[in-house]
Amino acid sequence: MRARLRRLLVATFGLLSLTGVPYLVYLALLRVVDTSGSPARKSPDEPTVSIVLPTYNEASIIEAKLEDILALDYPMEKVEVVVADASDDDTPAVVRDFFAGRDAPELTLLHDDERRGVAPALNEAFAAASNELVFRTDADSKLAPDVLRQAAGNLSDPTIGAVTGQQSEVLGDSEVESDYRGILTKIQGLESHLDSTFIFHGPCFAFRAEDFVPIAPDSLADDTELALRIRRAGKRVVMDPAMAFTESGVSKFSKRRQRKDRRAMGLLKLLVQNRDMLGRYGFYGTVVLPFNWWFMVVSPWLLAATVVLATAAGVLLAGPLGLAVPGAVAAFAWAGQSERLGPLQPLYAVFDSQVSLLVAAVELLRDEGDGTWELDRESREYFE
């Protein structure tokens, strides 16, 4: 019994240590790599811009979003707004009324009577964009006034093919989401300065129209997929913290869980579908993608296995009292979701993302999920 217990304990601590090694490597890189600002050689530039805005039943918030666009510090005569709409409410009418009598920006409204998912709508909108740069955003987000100038500055560097921004604020009261976004920003900054970042943000990213590559119609992470395809074509894709945007983090646990799990499914699919990029494309294929593979594909299963082994060791050592191990994990999750962990709260944000990735992996193995978002009205309430 002692030998079996010893083996279980060794296996448990071994798995836990193995899981943490890549995280320690990234922490070490953060200490030695200057991740401030953008890695692009930025220069002042004012190209024409097409702002692509996908909408579905946004009648209550679309006017506020269009006002947000008009408030941008950029010559509106150089801006085109391409609305990719599949609404069955008054969204198209509100958009038309808003632009009626305005000379600028120019409106291109693409309305689809059938809701086919975000990716097909974006493919059509990106293809219809007539200007030099394409900037993608969402109705339930706000942009910093200089966001187009920052995007144009990054894309004036011919080695940069796409740029995303930093979520400077999470609206609402979700400390979990704020902690996660803060950690993600640090990772994106490091990846961008090494080569390119993996994750892009739908509410705020830009690319040259000439570099557009159509994305898969069933994509669950259209923003990151487009960036990955541009990197595959040979140009870097980076995050610039000066490109600031704001998004809502207000949502009930079940809705937030559903949104994060679906997003995780999209990222996992991209990693598997593009596994041939490992070991290629500079540090993107030798450092960035391997880390994301570990964090998103391997680590969640290792953590789950660690909990199982620790529970087995506990039961072997203390009988039914050993079930305190999964009980402690559940208590940690409850306290983290309730935002009661104090200085340990950021650790829960990592744990929460690992749970999403594990759930997403199981759903993918069961061949579940499609490209249609379920509208989260609660997350839009802040913008109404």
C-alpha positions in Angstrom: 0.0 0.0 0.0 2.8 2.4 0.9 4.6 1.7 -2.4 1.3 2.3 -4.3 0.7 5.5 -2.4 4.3 6.6 -3.1 3.9 6.0 -6.8 0.6 8.0 -6.9 2.2 10.9 -5.1 5.2 10.9 -7.3 3.0 10.7 -10.4 0.8 13.6 -9.0 3.7 15.9 -8.3 5.4 14.9 -11.5 2.3 15.8 -13.6 1.8 19.1 -11.8 5.5 20.0 -12.3 5.4 19.0 -16.0 2.3 21.1 -16.5 4.0 24.2 -15.0 7.3 24.1 -17.0 6.1 26.1 -20.1 4.5 28.7 -17.8 7.8 29.2 -16.0 9.6 29.5 -19.4 7.2 32.3 -20.4 7.6 34.0 -17.1 11.4 33.9 -17.6 11.0 35.4 -21.1 8.8 38.2 -19.8 11.7 39.2 -17.5 14.3 39.4 -20.4 12.2 40.5 -23.4 11.1 44.2 -23.7 7.4 43.8 -24.4 6.4 47.5 -24.2 4.6 49.1 -27.1 4.2 47.7 -30.6 7.1 45.8 -32.4 6.1 47.5 -35.6 8.1 50.4 -37.1 5.2 52.8 -37.0 4.9 55.9 -39.1 2.1 58.5 -39.6 -0.2 57.4 -42.3 -3.8 58.1 -43.4 -4.9 55.4 -45.8 -8.5 54.8 -46.6 -10.3 52.5 -44.2 -13.2 50.1 -44.4 -14.8 49.4 -41.0 -16.5 46.1 -41.1 -19.3 45.6 -38.5 -21.2 42.3 -38.3 -24.7 42.7 -36.8 -27.6 40.5 -35.7 -30.6 42.1 -34.0 -28.6 45.1 -32.6 -31.4 47.7 -33.0 -31.1 48.8 -29.4 -27.3 49.5 -29.5 -26.4 50.0 -33.2 -26.8 53.8 -33.1 -24.5 54.1 -30.2 -21.9 52.0 -32.0 -22.2 54.2 -35.1 -21.8 57.3 -33.0 -18.7 55.6 -31.6 -17.3 55.2 -35.1 -18.1 58.8 -36.0 -16.2 60.0 -32.9 -12.9 58.4 -34.1 -10.1 60.8 -34.8 -9.8 60.1 -38.5 -10.9 61.9 -41.7 -14.4 60.4 -42.2 -14.2 61.1 -45.9 -11.6 58.3 -46.0 -13.8 55.9 -44.1 -16.3 53.3 -45.4 -18.6 51.5 -43.0 -19.5 48.0 -44.2 -22.4 46.5 -42.1 -22.8 42.8 -42.5 -26.3 42.2 -41.2 -28.6 39.2 -40.8 -31.1 40.7 -38.4 -34.8 40.1 -38.3 -35.4 43.3 -36.2 -35.1 47.0 -37.1 -31.3 47.0 -37.2 -31.1 47.7 -41.0 -33.6 50.5 -40.8 -31.8 52.1 -37.9 -28.5 52.0 -39.9 -30.1 53.5 -43.0 -31.7 56.3 -41.0 -28.4 57.1 -39.3 -26.6 57.5 -42.5 -29.4 59.3 -44.3 -28.2 62.8 -45.4 -24.6 62.2 -44.3 -21.8 62.7 -46.9 -19.3 60.7 -44.8 -18.5 58.1 -43.9 -19.8 56.0 -46.8 -22.2 53.2 -46.0 -22.2 49.7 -47.5 -25.1 47.6 -46.1 -25.1 43.9 -46.8 -28.3 42.3 -45.6 -28.8 38.6 -45.5 -32.3 37.1 -44.9 -30.7 33.9 -43.7 -28.5 33.8 -40.6 -25.5 31.7 -41.7 -23.0 32.5 -39.0 -20.3 35.1 -38.5 -17.6 33.7 -40.7 -19.6 33.6 -44.0 -20.9 37.1 -43.4 -17.4 38.4 -42.7 -16.0 36.8 -45.8 -18.5 38.7 -47.9 -18.0 41.9 -46.0 -14.2 41.8 -46.2 -14.4 41.0 -50.0 -16.8 43.9 -50.4 -14.6 46.4 -48.6 -13.3 48.9 -51.1 -10.6 50.7 -49.1 -6.9 50.1 -48.4 -7.2 48.9 -44.8 -9.9 46.8 -43.2 -10.8 47.4 -39.6 -13.1 44.8 -37.9 -15.2 45.7 -34.8 -18.3 44.6 -33.0 -21.5 46.4 -32.0 -21.1 45.7 -28.3 -17.7 47.4 -28.0 -16.2 50.9 -27.8 -13.1 52.1 -29.5 -10.4 54.6 -28.3 -10.6 57.8 -30.5 -7.1 57.2 -32.0 -7.6 53.5 -32.8 -7.6 53.9 -36.6 -4.5 56.0 -36.5 -2.7 53.4 -34.4 -3.8 50.7 -36.7 -2.6 52.6 -39.8 0.7 53.3 -38.1 1.3 49.6 -37.4 0.3 48.6 -40.9 2.6 51.2 -42.5 5.4 48.7 -41.6 5.5 46.3 -44.6 6.4 43.3 -42.4 3.2 43.6 -40.4 0.1 42.0 -42.0 -2.4 42.4 -39.2 -2.7 44.2 -35.8 -5.1 43.7 -32.9 -5.6 45.9 -29.8 -5.7 45.7 -26.1 -8.9 45.5 -24.1 -8.2 48.4 -21.8 -11.3 48.0 -19.7 -13.9 45.2 -19.0 -17.2 46.9 -18.5 -19.3 45.5 -15.7 -18.3 43.7 -12.5 -16.5 40.6 -13.8 -13.1 40.5 -12.0 -12.5 37.0 -13.5 -12.7 38.4 -17.0 -10.5 41.4 -16.1 -7.8 39.1 -14.6 -7.9 36.9 -17.7 -7.6 39.8 -20.1 -4.7 41.2 -18.1 -2.8 37.9 -18.3 -3.7 37.5 -22.0 -2.3 41.0 -22.8 1.0 40.2 -21.2 1.2 37.0 -23.2 0.2 38.8 -26.5 2.8 41.5 -25.9 5.6 38.8 -25.4 4.4 36.8 -28.5 4.3 40.0 -30.6 7.8 41.0 -29.8 9.1 37.4 -30.3 7.3 37.2 -33.7 3.5 37.2 -33.8 0.7 36.6 -31.4 -1.8 33.8 -31.7 -5.1 35.2 -30.3 -6.8 38.2 -32.0 -9.7 40.2 -30.8 -12.9 40.6 -32.9 -13.9 44.0 -31.6 -10.5 45.6 -32.6 -8.2 44.3 -35.4 -7.0 45.6 -38.8 -5.3 44.3 -41.9 -4.5 45.4 -45.4 -7.3 44.6 -47.9 -4.7 43.1 -50.2 -3.7 40.5 -47.5 -7.3 39.2 -46.9 -7.5 35.4 -47.0 -11.0 33.9 -46.8 -11.7 32.0 -43.5 -13.6 28.7 -43.1 -17.4 29.1 -43.2 -17.7 27.1 -40.0 -15.0 29.0 -38.1 -15.6 29.5 -34.4 -12.7 32.0 -34.0 -12.8 34.1 -37.2 -10.6 36.9 -35.9 -7.7 34.6 -34.8 -8.2 32.4 -37.9 -7.7 35.4 -40.3 -4.6 36.5 -38.4 -3.2 33.0 -38.5 -3.7 32.8 -42.3 -2.0 36.1 -42.8 1.0 34.9 -40.7 1.0 31.7 -42.8 1.3 33.9 -45.9 4.5 35.4 -44.5 3.7 38.6 -42.6 3.7 39.1 -38.8 0.5 39.6 -36.8 0.9 41.6 -33.6 -0.9 43.2 -30.7 -0.4 47.0 -30.1 -1.5 48.1 -26.6 -2.0 51.6 -27.9 -5.0 50.3 -30.0 -7.4 50.3 -27.1 -11.0 49.0 -27.0 -13.6 48.3 -24.4 -15.9 45.3 -24.1 -18.5 44.1 -21.7 -17.8 41.5 -19.1 -21.3 41.5 -17.6 -22.9 38.1 -17.9 -24.4 35.4 -15.7 -22.1 32.4 -15.0 -23.9 30.1 -17.5 -23.8 32.6 -20.3 -20.1 33.5 -19.7 -19.3 29.8 -19.5 -21.1 29.1 -22.8 -19.3 32.0 -24.5 -15.8 31.1 -23.2 -16.3 27.4 -24.0 -17.4 28.2 -27.6 -14.4 30.5 -28.1 -12.1 27.7 -26.7 -13.5 25.3 -29.3 -12.6 27.7 -32.1 -9.0 28.1 -30.8 -8.5 24.4 -30.4 -9.8 23.7 -33.9 -7.3 26.2 -35.3 -4.4 24.7 -33.5 -5.2 21.2 -34.7 -6.0 22.3 -38.3 -2.7 24.3 -38.5 -0.4 21.8 -36.8 1.8 21.8 -39.8 3.0 25.3 -38.8 4.8 23.9 -35.8 8.6 24.3 -36.1 8.2 26.7 -39.0 7.6 30.5 -39.5 10.3 31.6 -37.1 9.6 32.0 -33.4 5.9 31.8 -34.2 6.2 28.1 -35.0 9.0 27.2 -32.6 7.8 29.2 -29.5 4.4 30.8 -29.8 2.4 27.9 -31.3 4.0 25.2 -29.1 3.2 27.2 -26.0 -0.4 27.7 -27.1 -0.6 24.0 -27.9 0.6 23.2 -24.3 -1.7 25.8 -22.7 -4.8 24.9 -24.7 -4.4 21.3 -25.7 -2.1 19.5 -23.3 -2.3 21.4 -20.0 -6.1 21.0 -19.3 -5.8 17.2 -19.6 -2.7 17.1 -17.4 -4.5 19.2 -14.7 -7.5 16.9 -14.8 -5.3 13.9 -14.5 -3.5 15.5 -11.6 -6.8 16.0 -9.7 -7.7 12.3 -10.4 -4.4 11.0 -9.2 -4.4 13.3 -6.1 -7.9 12.0 -5.3 -6.8 8.4 -5.6 -3.8 9.1 -3.4 -6.1 10.8 -0.8 -8.6 7.9 -0.8 -5.7 5.4 -0.4 -4.3 7.4 2.5 -7.4 8.5 4.3 -10.3 6.5 2.9 -13.5 8.5 2.1 -11.8 11.6 3.6 -9.6 11.6 0.5 -12.6 13.0 -1.4 -11.7 16.3 0.3 -9.3 16.7 -2.7 -12.0 17.3 -5.4 -14.0 19.1 -2.7 -11.1 21.5 -2.3 -10.9 22.0 -6.1 -14.7 22.7 -6.2 -14.4 25.2 -3.3 -11.5 27.0 -5.0 -13.7 27.2 -8.2 -16.7 28.5 -6.2 -14.6 31.1 -4.4 -12.9 32.2 -7.6 -16.2 32.5 -9.5 -17.6 34.5 -6.5 -14.4 36.7 -6.7 -13.4 35.9 -3.1 -9.8 34.7 -3.6 -8.1 38.1 -3.0 -4.6 38.0 -4.3 -5.1 34.5 -5.7 -7.9 35.7 -8.0 -5.7 35.8 -11.1 -4.8 32.2 -10.5 -8.5 31.3 -10.8 -8.6 33.2 -14.1 -6.0 30.7 -15.4 -7.9 27.8 -13.9 -11.2 29.0 -15.4 -9.7 29.1 -18.9 -8.3 25.6 -18.4 -11.8 24.3 -17.5 -13.2 26.0 -20.7 -10.5 24.4 -22.8 -11.2 20.9 -21.3 -14.9 21.3 -21.9 -14.3 22.5 -25.4 -12.0 19.5 -26.2 -14.7 17.1 -25.0 -17.3 18.9 -27.1 -15.1 18.8 -30.2 -14.4 15.1 -29.7 -18.2 14.6 -29.6 -18.4 16.7 -32.9 -20.5 19.5 -31.4 -20.7 23.2 -32.1 -21.3 25.3 -35.2 -20.5 28.7 -36.5 -23.6 30.5 -35.2 -23.3 32.7 -32.1 -26.1 32.6 -29.6 -26.8 36.2 -28.8 -26.0 37.2 -25.2 -28.4 40.0 -24.5 -27.0 40.5 -21.0 -23.6 41.5 -22.3 -25.2 44.2 -24.4 -27.2 45.8 -21.7 -24.3 48.2 -20.9 -24.5 49.7 -24.4 -28.2 50.2 -24.5 
